[in-house]
């Protein structure tokens, strides 16, 4: 899924902040029950999309939850490491809610990313439903800055670093991105 997808909200384990009660409420089963059912169906040999489709189509799981259960299953069975995308690369994301409107918030965030990376955004899409700025990095990696309205003059800003070749630096990358989010101040959004 892209950055508008699961992010850190995946359903893979309690580390994602979503407890089994929420999984049961949304899907009718616990993670362990889903994993046992998937094992019985032979899903450990399936591709990601086949698992998610089977959950959604054949088991009636909401597609968002099907993706999360699939990622959790893949991680639990050693098919995918935490932070690993379907293509084998790794990704980390962070978000923060600040006071201000979407467009100035994204512009302020993009300015911080440019200052920290020395790279201008490849694209700054302010008029999209989900406004973003994309920054190409060395080796095919990228940083994606996003902003979305949260109501009452608040905006959620986020950063995703993607196409990382290994998962060795995920914690460090996440800490760096958090620092960049923290550098976007209310005054800079104004």
Secondary structure, DSSP 8 states (H G I E B T S, - for coil): --TTS-GGG-SSSGGGT--HHHHHHHHSS-HHHHHHHHHHHTGGGS-HHHHHHIIIIIH---HHHHHHHHHHHHHHTTSS-TTB-TTS-EEEEEEEEEES-HHHHHHHHHHHHHHHHS---SEEE-SSTT-EEEEE-GGG-EEEEEEEEEETTEEEEEEEEEEES-STTHHHHHHHHHHHHHT--HHHH-
